[in-house]
Amino acid sequence: MTLHKILPAMLLALAAGACDKDGGMLTTPGAGETTIESSGKDIVLSIEHLQDLALTVYWNENGDITLSDPKVEAPDNAVSNTVQFATTETFASVYEQPVTPGVYYAQFTHQELNNITARLGIEGGSTSPLFVRVKSSIGPNVEPRYSNAKEFSVTTYFIDMSTAKYLDASRGETGRTLVSQNLDGVYTGFIGAGAWENWWLQEGDNTVWGNLGEDGQSFFISSDASSWNFWYPGQSGCYYTTVDTRHGWWSALFIENLTVSGDLSGEMEYTRQANQWTLTVNVPAAGTYKLSVAGKALLYNTDTTADGPAVEQTAGFGGSAAALTFGSAAQPVSVDLSAGETAIVLDLSDPRGWTLGAGDAPVIPAVPQQLYFSGLVNWDGFDDTLTLTDADNLRYGGAHYINSEWGYRVYTEPDWNAAYKGADDATPLAGTLIAADSEGNVPAPAAGLYVMDFNMKDLTYTLTEIRTLGWAGVNDDWSVRPLTQSADNPEVWTLEFEKTAETPWGTKLIVNDDWNLFFGRGDEQGILYLRTDSSANGFEGDNELAAGRTYILTVDLGKQTYTFTEK
């Protein structure tokens, strides 16, 4: 383990390109050339010392900046500094690390420096030259000045940058990946995504990417803490997804349809959960068939937004049946088929290789749209339900008033035999579920109204007592307006409001002033979905209301519905 320090004496010669009122230029006097000094030149990075310091770069302050006009004062921290890394002394391709204004050093751990070398294209487990310098600038219209470059020999450790993990909105693993075929920071693959699905991308070096975090910039990417998660457009289906971490953008090519032509023909059907397209055919005789697969597509990228309008394109496959290629046009592919009825399957589930051949059409079990409860207040039946909010993770959400002495049970269908109870770790507000093959229930909290979030894939649950409910976004006003709880039914809330303007982003029902716990967009108007990520979309419907009139919003959290009524 080694610690290296670069000691530059920064002497800048900068010119500020701002015009005074008489048309003259304000300038900073020149100074001598910047130099870097350092002891030692070998840096050996170790995976066993990830958080230990490997390199420190520091320099003296940039000096007192004075302007040619003595009546004008230079701003504090006027000079911005950036540490640059490159593999050649020409710095033709660089990685840059900005430095906070007023800070005159930068430190890099073994993990951070190894990540930087990977982005420069240095192979893991190799030894390579590494050049470091400091760029100093006083403004975007002024040519920057550079220190001299210091050369090191850096030995790296291996990181698999060939794949990147597709994370869900909460940054949880999904098992899906995108692939960088050329190890160049460009990741591609087909993703079966739901409408407005939120996600992140995590590289092998643990860098997590989202979009830029600015309105209208949804296809520019960032790994900064201020980034937002990615989201797909409002169509559920098959998206050819590209994320370019080198140049800072991503794109989503929505495959509207695919058709088989050639020796056999027909329109394919897409199964999102399996990420496969299929066509059932009756093969007249066993043999090799020439098939072309092509269709229409809609491109969403930096020239569009997720709302569109998208760029219409064609899409098609070529190559071989065992190693398909993808592009704007189809090429015939030879496929061996047996006689009789069979399914032609285009399998896009593995981003490392797509295939076309005979197989079985995927059978996706129907997912129940409701989760049922008994015992929340009484055991008279299964009237209390939660709505399916995430089919892939069997997640159900909503809210109910609970007043139960002995606890309650959960049912995957309205059948007393389809019951779940709390496991040994179960508490009134969180825990694990197990099949109720014996006595026992889910322990009930104190009487009150609760948000109920149940994951039947992981068999876990969380409850949150609802203290307040507020409405945000109406008339494009994002202040939170409090709703009034009904005295007759604690699950029903109301709010009177005047419609005055368009609501471009939908509205949200905020629970307990927590923007990560709200009711937002459902699959259809009038239906609320529980959301646990602030980036998720709100619900719509108020734009159909006439401006200048007064309405009452009525929310039934128990039924997960909302209505607007003119007063």
FINUPA-655102 format. One record per residue (C-alpha): z, x, y; residue in three letters; residue number from 1. Coordinates in steps of 0.25 Angstrom, whole numbers, plus 5000, padded with zeros to 4 digits. Layout:
FINUPA-655102
    up  east  north   aa    i
     Z     X      Y  Ala  NUM
...
This chain:
FINUPA-655102
    up  east  north   aa    i
  5000  5000   5000  Met    1
  4996  5006   5013  Thr    2
  4998  5002   5028  Leu    3
  4987  5006   5038  His    4
  4988  5006   5053  Lys    5
  4976  5007   5063  Ile    6
  4981  5012   5077  Leu    7
  4971  5009   5087  Pro    8
  4972  5012   5102  Ala    9
  4964  5001   5108  Met   10
  4957  5005   5121  Leu   11
  4948  4993   5125  Leu   12
  4936  4993   5134  Ala   13
  4934  4978   5136  Leu   14
  4926  4970   5146  Ala   15
  4929  4955   5149  Ala   16
  4917  4947   5152  Gly   17
  4923  4937   5162  Ala   18
  4916  4934   5176  Cys   19
  4925  4933   5188  Asp   20
  4922  4923   5199  Lys   21
  4913  4933   5206  Asp   22
  4905  4936   5194  Gly   23
  4911  4949   5191  Gly   24
  4915  4954   5177  Met   25
  4930  4956   5173  Leu   26
  4931  4969   5164  Thr   27
  4941  4977   5157  Thr   28
  4941  4992   5160  Pro   29
  4936  5000   5148  Gly   30
  4945  5010   5140  Ala   31
  4944  5020   5129  Gly   32
  4939  5017   5115  Glu   33
  4948  5011   5104  Thr   34
  4953  5020   5093  Thr   35
  4960  5017   5080  Ile   36
  4969  5027   5073  Glu   37
  4975  5026   5059  Ser   38
  4982  5034   5048  Ser   39
  4976  5033   5034  Gly   40
  4963  5025   5030  Lys   41
  4966  5020   5016  Asp   42
  4970  5005   5014  Ile   43
  4973  5001   5000  Val   44
  4975  4986   4999  Leu   45
  4984  4980   4988  Ser   46
  4985  4966   4982  Ile   47
  5000  4969   4979  Glu   48
  5003  4971   4994  His   49
  4996  4959   5000  Leu   50
  5005  4957   5011  Gln   51
  5008  4971   5015  Asp   52
  5001  4978   5027  Leu   53
  4989  4986   5024  Ala   54
  4984  4988   5038  Leu   55
  4989  4987   5052  Thr   56
  4980  4988   5064  Val   57
  4986  4990   5078  Tyr   58
  4982  4994   5092  Trp   59
  4987  4996   5106  Asn   60
  4986  4985   5116  Glu   61
  4972  4984   5122  Asn   62
  4977  4989   5135  Gly   63
  4979  4982   5148  Asp   64
  4966  4974   5151  Ile   65
  4962  4974   5166  Thr   66
  4950  4967   5172  Leu   67
  4941  4972   5183  Ser   68
  4946  4961   5192  Asp   69
  4960  4964   5195  Pro   70
  4963  4949   5199  Lys   71
  4960  4945   5185  Val   72
  4971  4947   5174  Glu   73
  4967  4950   5160  Ala   74
  4973  4940   5150  Pro   75
  4984  4944   5140  Asp   76
  4979  4949   5127  Asn   77
  4965  4949   5132  Ala   78
  4960  4958   5121  Val   79
  4958  4952   5107  Ser   80
  4958  4962   5095  Asn   81
  4952  4960   5082  Thr   82
  4954  4970   5070  Val   83
  4941  4972   5063  Gln   84
  4938  4976   5048  Phe   85
  4925  4981   5042  Ala   86
  4919  4989   5031  Thr   87
  4910  4997   5039  Thr   88
  4913  5005   5052  Glu   89
  4902  4997   5059  Thr   90
  4910  4984   5058  Phe   91
  4897  4976   5055  Ala   92
  4906  4966   5047  Ser   93
  4920  4964   5051  Val   94
  4933  4956   5048  Tyr   95
  4941  4953   5060  Glu   96
  4956  4951   5062  Gln   97
  4959  4946   5076  Pro   98
  4972  4950   5082  Val   99
  4981  4941   5090  Thr  100
  4980  4945   5105  Pro  101
  4991  4954   5109  Gly  102
  4993  4959   5095  Val  103
  4988  4974   5093  Tyr  104
  4989  4975   5078  Tyr  105
  4984  4968   5065  Ala  106
  4990  4970   5051  Gln  107
  4984  4967   5038  Phe  108
  4990  4965   5024  Thr  109
  4984  4970   5011  His  110
  4979  4956   5009  Gln  111
  4974  4954   5023  Glu  112
  4966  4967   5023  Leu  113
  4961  4965   5009  Asn  114
  4956  4951   5013  Asn  115
  4949  4957   5025  Ile  116
  4942  4968   5016  Thr  117
  4937  4956   5007  Ala  118
  4931  4949   5019  Arg  119
  4924  4962   5022  Leu  120
  4918  4962   5008  Gly  121
  4926  4974   5003  Ile  122
  4928  4972   4988  Glu  123
  4942  4970   4982  Gly  124
  4947  4982   4975  Gly  125
  4938  4992   4982  Ser  126
  4939  5003   4993  Thr  127
  4931  5001   5006  Ser  128
  4931  5006   5020  Pro  129
  4937  4997   5030  Leu  130
  4935  4998   5045  Phe  131
  4945  4993   5055  Val  132
  4944  4991   5070  Arg  133
  4949  4983   5082  Val  134
  4940  4974   5090  Lys  135
  4945  4971   5104  Ser  136
  4939  4960   5114  Ser  137
  4943  4954   5127  Ile  138
  4934  4942   5126  Gly  139
  4922  4936   5118  Pro  140
  4912  4940   5129  Asn  141
  4916  4955   5129  Val  142
  4912  4965   5119  Glu  143
  4924  4969   5110  Pro  144
  4929  4983   5109  Arg  145
  4932  4990   5095  Tyr  146
  4942  5001   5091  Ser  147
  4937  5012   5082  Asn  148
  4936  5008   5067  Ala  149
  4946  5014   5057  Lys  150
  4941  5015   5043  Glu  151
  4950  5013   5031  Phe  152
  4947  5013   5016  Ser  153
  4953  5000   5010  Val  154
  4955  4997   4996  Thr  155
  4955  4982   4993  Thr  156
  4960  4973   4982  Tyr  157
  4952  4962   4975  Phe  158
  4952  4948   4980  Ile  159
  4942  4937   4974  Asp  160
  4934  4932   4986  Met  161
  4924  4926   4977  Ser  162
  4930  4912   4977  Thr  163
  4938  4904   4987  Ala  164
  4948  4892   4984  Lys  165
  4945  4878   4989  Tyr  166
  4958  4873   4994  Leu  167
  4962  4859   4997  Asp  168
  4967  4854   5010  Ala  169
  4981  4859   5007  Ser  170
  4976  4873   5003  Arg  171
  4979  4870   4989  Gly  172
  4970  4875   4978  Glu  173
  4959  4866   4972  Thr  174
  4953  4874   4961  Gly  175
  4939  4874   4969  Arg  176
  4933  4887   4974  Thr  177
  4921  4892   4982  Leu  178
  4914  4905   4979  Val  179
  4909  4917   4987  Ser  180
  4898  4921   4978  Gln  181
  4895  4934   4987  Asn  182
  4910  4937   4990  Leu  183
  4906  4936   5005  Asp  184
  4916  4925   5009  Gly  185
  4906  4914   5008  Val  186
  4911  4903   4998  Tyr  187
  4903  4892   4992  Thr  188
  4904  4881   4982  Gly  189
  4903  4866   4979  Phe  190
  4915  4858   4982  Ile  191
  4917  4843   4978  Gly  192
  4925  4839   4991  Ala  193
  4930  4825   4995  Gly  194
  4927  4820   5009  Ala  195
  4934  4828   5020  Trp  196
  4940  4836   5010  Glu  197
  4949  4847   5016  Asn  198
  4950  4861   5010  Trp  199
  4952  4876   5012  Trp  200
  4945  4888   5006  Leu  201
  4954  4900   5001  Gln  202
  4947  4914   4999  Glu  203
  4952  4924   4988  Gly  204
  4960  4931   4999  Asp  205
  4967  4919   5002  Asn  206
  4960  4916   5015  Thr  207
  4960  4901   5017  Val  208
  4948  4895   5025  Trp  209
  4947  4882   5033  Gly  210
  4938  4878   5044  Asn  211
  4940  4883   5058  Leu  212
  4950  4873   5063  Gly  213
  4942  4868   5075  Glu  214
  4936  4854   5077  Asp  215
  4921  4854   5074  Gly  216
  4922  4868   5066  Gln  217
  4924  4863   5052  Ser  218
  4914  4872   5046  Phe  219
  4919  4885   5052  Phe  220
  4930  4891   5044  Ile  221
  4943  4899   5047  Ser  222
  4955  4905   5039  Ser  223
  4964  4904   5051  Asp  224
  4977  4896   5051  Ala  225
  4971  4887   5061  Ser  226
  4959  4883   5051  Ser  227
  4958  4869   5046  Trp  228
  4954  4866   5032  Asn  229
  4939  4863   5028  Phe  230
  4935  4849   5026  Trp  231
  4922  4843   5020  Tyr  232
  4914  4832   5026  Pro  233
  4917  4817   5023  Gly  234
  4908  4817   5010  Gln  235
  4915  4819   4997  Ser  236
  4906  4827   4987  Gly  237
  4900  4840   4984  Cys  238
  4900  4851   4995  Tyr  239
  4893  4865   4994  Tyr  240
  4904  4873   5002  Thr  241
  4902  4886   5009  Thr  242
  4913  4894   5016  Val  243
  4909  4906   5023  Asp  244
  4921  4914   5027  Thr  245
  4914  4926   5033  Arg  246
  4906  4918   5043  His  247
  4917  4906   5045  Gly  248
  4910  4894   5040  Trp  249
  4909  4884   5029  Trp  250
  4899  4873   5025  Ser  251
  4899  4860   5016  Ala  252
  4886  4856   5010  Leu  253
  4888  4842   5005  Phe  254
  4879  4839   4993  Ile  255
  4875  4824   4995  Glu  256
  4867  4823   4982  Asn  257
  4861  4831   4971  Leu  258
  4849  4827   4962  Thr  259
  4843  4833   4949  Val  260
  4828  4834   4948  Ser  261
  4818  4840   4939  Gly  262
  4818  4837   4924  Asp  263
  4829  4828   4926  Leu  264
  4833  4820   4939  Ser  265
  4844  4812   4945  Gly  266
  4855  4812   4956  Glu  267
  4868  4819   4953  Met  268
  4882  4814   4955  Glu  269
  4893  4823   4960  Tyr  270
  4907  4823   4955  Thr  271
  4916  4829   4965  Arg  272
  4928  4832   4957  Gln  273
  4920  4840   4947  Ala  274
  4910  4846   4957  Asn  275
  4898  4842   4949  Gln  276
  4885  4834   4950  Trp  277
  4880  4827   4938  Thr  278
  4868  4819   4934  Leu  279
  4867  4812   4920  Thr  280
  4853  4813   4914  Val  281
  4847  4809   4901  Asn  282
  4840  4822   4896  Val  283
  4828  4819   4887  Pro  284
  4828  4831   4879  Ala  285
  4836  4844   4878  Ala  286
  4831  4855   4886  Gly  287
  4830  4863   4899  Thr  288
  4828  4855   4912  Tyr  289
  4824  4859   4926  Lys  290
  4834  4852   4936  Leu  291
  4835  4853   4951  Ser  292
  4847  4849   4958  Val  293
  4846  4846   4973  Ala  294
  4852  4836   4984  Gly  295
  4855  4833   4998  Lys  296
  4867  4840   5005  Ala  297
  4874  4840   5019  Leu  298
  4878  4853   5025  Leu  299
  4891  4853   5034  Tyr  300
  4893  4867   5041  Asn  301
  4896  4873   5054  Thr  302
  4885  4866   5060  Asp  303
  4891  4852   5056  Thr  304
  4905  4846   5055  Thr  305
  4911  4839   5043  Ala  306
  4907  4826   5049  Asp  307
  4892  4831   5050  Gly  308
  4881  4829   5052  Pro  309
  4878  4838   5040  Ala  310
  4865  4845   5038  Val  311
  4857  4839   5027  Glu  312
  4852  4849   5016  Gln  313
  4847  4850   5002  Thr  314
  4854  4856   4991  Ala  315
  4850  4861   4977  Gly  316
  4853  4870   4965  Phe  317
  4846  4881   4958  Gly  318
  4848  4893   4950  Gly  319
  4852  4890   4935  Ser  320
  4860  4880   4928  Ala  321
  4872  4889   4926  Ala  322
  4871  4896   4940  Ala  323
  4866  4886   4950  Leu  324
  4862  4890   4964  Thr  325
  4864  4881   4976  Phe  326
  4855  4879   4989  Gly  327
  4846  4870   4997  Ser  328
  4836  4867   4986  Ala  329
  4836  4865   4971  Ala  330
  4829  4874   4960  Gln  331
  4827  4869   4946  Pro  332
  4838  4873   4936  Val  333
  4836  4873   4921  Ser  334
  4847  4865   4914  Val  335
  4848  4864   4899  Asp  336
  4851  4849   4895  Leu  337
  4853  4842   4881  Ser  338
  4846  4829   4878  Ala  339
  4853  4816   4882  Gly  340
  4861  4811   4893  Glu  341
  4869  4822   4900  Thr  342
  4874  4826   4914  Ala  343
  4868  4836   4922  Ile  344
  4880  4843   4929  Val  345
  4879  4851   4942  Leu  346
  4893  4859   4942  Asp  347
  4897  4864   4955  Leu  348
  4912  4866   4952  Ser  349
  4912  4881   4950  Asp  350
  4907  4888   4963  Pro  351
  4904  4900   4956  Arg  352
  4893  4893   4948  Gly  353
  4886  4880   4948  Trp  354
  4879  4874   4935  Thr  355
  4870  4863   4931  Leu  356
  4869  4858   4917  Gly  357
  4872  4847   4907  Ala  358
  4887  4842   4907  Gly  359
  4896  4831   4908  Asp  360
  4897  4823   4920  Ala  361
  4911  4825   4926  Pro  362
  4921  4814   4923  Val  363
  4931  4813   4935  Ile  364
  4942  4803   4932  Pro  365
  4944  4792   4942  Ala  366
  4955  4796   4951  Val  367
  4965  4784   4954  Pro  368
  4964  4780   4969  Gln  369
  4979  4776   4969  Gln  370
  4992  4782   4964  Leu  371
  5002  4771   4961  Tyr  372
  5017  4770   4963  Phe  373
  5028  4761   4958  Ser  374
  5043  4761   4962  Gly  375
  5041  4765   4977  Leu  376
  5048  4753   4980  Val  377
  5048  4744   4967  Asn  378
  5041  4745   4954  Trp  379
  5033  4732   4955  Asp  380
  5019  4739   4953  Gly  381
  5010  4749   4958  Phe  382
  5007  4744   4972  Asp  383
  5011  4757   4979  Asp  384
  4999  4767   4979  Thr  385
  4994  4780   4985  Leu  386
  4980  4783   4988  Thr  387
  4972  4794   4982  Leu  388
  4969  4805   4993  Thr  389
  4964  4817   4985  Asp  390
  4957  4814   4972  Ala  391
  4955  4828   4968  Asp  392
  4970  4830   4968  Asn  393
  4974  4816   4964  Leu  394
  4982  4815   4977  Arg  395
  4988  4802   4982  Tyr  396
  4994  4799   4995  Gly  397
  5000  4787   5003  Gly  398
  5013  4782   5008  Ala  399
  5023  4772   5003  His  400
  5037  4766   5006  Tyr  401
  5047  4771   4995  Ile  402
  5060  4764   4992  Asn  403
  5063  4767   4977  Ser  404
  5077  4769   4971  Glu  405
  5072  4775   4958  Trp  406
  5059  4782   4962  Gly  407
  5044  4778   4959  Tyr  408
  5033  4781   4950  Arg  409
  5018  4786   4952  Val  410
  5006  4780   4944  Tyr  411
  4992  4785   4943  Thr  412
  4988  4770   4940  Glu  413
  4995  4757   4941  Pro  414
  5001  4758   4927  Asp  415
  5015  4761   4923  Trp  416
  5011  4771   4913  Asn  417
  5004  4780   4923  Ala  418
  5017  4784   4930  Ala  419
  5022  4797   4936  Tyr  420
  5036  4801   4940  Lys  421
  5043  4812   4947  Gly  422
  5045  4826   4939  Ala  423
  5058  4833   4939  Asp  424
  5054  4839   4953  Asp  425
  5052  4826   4959  Ala  426
  5059  4823   4972  Thr  427
  5057  4810   4981  Pro  428
  5047  4818   4990  Leu  429
  5040  4827   4981  Ala  430
  5038  4831   4967  Gly  431
  5030  4831   4954  Thr  432
  5025  4819   4946  Leu  433
  5025  4818   4930  Ile  434
  5021  4807   4921  Ala  435
  5032  4796   4920  Ala  436
  5033  4796   4905  Asp  437
  5048  4793   4906  Ser  438
  5058  4788   4916  Glu  439
  5058  4793   4930  Gly  440
  5051  4791   4944  Asn  441
  5047  4799   4956  Val  442
  5060  4800   4965  Pro  443
  5059  4791   4977  Ala  444
  5062  4796   4991  Pro  445
  5071  4788   5001  Ala  446
  5066  4775   5005  Ala  447
  5054  4777   5015  Gly  448
  5039  4778   5017  Leu  449
  5033  4790   5011  Tyr  450
  5020  4798   5011  Val  451
  5017  4799   4996  Met  452
  5007  4811   4992  Asp  453
  5005  4812   4976  Phe  454
  4996  4822   4969  Asn  455
  4993  4817   4955  Met  456
  4986  4829   4952  Lys  457
  4998  4838   4954  Asp  458
  5008  4827   4951  Leu  459
  5015  4830   4964  Thr  460
  5020  4821   4976  Tyr  461
  5026  4822   4990  Thr  462
  5032  4811   4998  Leu  463
  5034  4811   5013  Thr  464
  5042  4801   5021  Glu  465
  5035  4795   5032  Ile  466
  5043  4795   5045  Arg  467
  5031  4793   5055  Thr  468
  5017  4789   5054  Leu  469
  5007  4792   5066  Gly  470
  4993  4790   5069  Trp  471
  4984  4801   5075  Ala  472
  4969  4802   5078  Gly  473
  4966  4788   5083  Val  474
  4957  4789   5096  Asn  475
  4956  4804   5093  Asp  476
  4971  4805   5097  Asp  477
  4979  4814   5088  Trp  478
  4993  4811   5093  Ser  479
  5001  4804   5083  Val  480
  5004  4789   5085  Arg  481
  5016  4783   5078  Pro  482
  5014  4771   5069  Leu  483
  5024  4760   5067  Thr  484
  5029  4757   5053  Gln  485
  5030  4743   5048  Ser  486
  5044  4737   5047  Ala  487
  5039  4728   5035  Asp  488
  5031  4739   5028  Asn  489
  5035  4754   5029  Pro  490
  5021  4758   5024  Glu  491
  5014  4751   5036  Val  492
  5012  4757   5049  Trp  493
  5005  4752   5062  Thr  494
  5000  4758   5075  Leu  495
  4993  4751   5087  Glu  496
  4983  4759   5095  Phe  497
  4971  4757   5104  Glu  498
  4957  4762   5100  Lys  499
  4952  4771   5111  Thr  500
  4943  4782   5105  Ala  501
  4936  4787   5093  Glu  502
  4944  4794   5082  Thr  503
  4935  4805   5077  Pro  504
  4944  4812   5067  Trp  505
  4951  4800   5060  Gly  506
  4966  4797   5062  Thr  507
  4978  4801   5054  Lys  508
  4992  4794   5051  Leu  509
  5002  4806   5052  Ile  510
  5014  4805   5044  Val  511
  5027  4811   5050  Asn  512
  5019  4818   5061  Asp  513
  5014  4827   5050  Asp  514
  4998  4830   5051  Trp  515
  4998  4834   5037  Asn  516
  5003  4821   5032  Leu  517
  4995  4809   5036  Phe  518
  4986  4798   5032  Phe  519
  4971  4800   5034  Gly  520
  4957  4797   5029  Arg  521
  4955  4789   5016  Gly  522
  4942  4786   5009  Asp  523
  4940  4773   5016  Glu  524
  4944  4767   5029  Gln  525
  4957  4761   5029  Gly  526
  4963  4770   5018  Ile  527
  4973  4781   5021  Leu  528
  4974  4794   5014  Tyr  529
  4987  4803   5014  Leu  530
  4983  4817   5019  Arg  531
  4992  4829   5019  Thr  532
  4983  4839   5027  Asp  533
  4981  4838   5042  Ser  534
  4966  4841   5041  Ser  535
  4963  4829   5033  Ala  536
  4955  4817   5039  Asn  537
  4961  4805   5046  Gly  538
  4957  4791   5043  Phe  539
  4947  4783   5052  Glu  540
  4944  4769   5055  Gly  541
  4949  4767   5070  Asp  542
  4935  4771   5075  Asn  543
  4930  4758   5071  Glu  544
  4940  4751   5081  Leu  545
  4936  4747   5095  Ala  546
  4940  4756   5106  Ala  547
  4950  4749   5116  Gly  548
  4956  4740   5106  Arg  549
  4970  4741   5100  Thr  550
  4972  4742   5085  Tyr  551
  4984  4743   5075  Ile  552
  4983  4753   5064  Leu  553
  4990  4749   5052  Thr  554
  4993  4759   5041  Val  555
  4998  4755   5027  Asp  556
  5003  4768   5021  Leu  557
  5007  4762   5008  Gly  558
  4992  4757   5006  Lys  559
  4986  4769   5013  Gln  560
  4978  4760   5022  Thr  561
  4976  4758   5037  Tyr  562
  4970  4747   5046  Thr  563
  4966  4745   5060  Phe  564
  4969  4731   5067  Thr  565
  4965  4727   5081  Glu  566
  4977  4722   5089  Lys  567
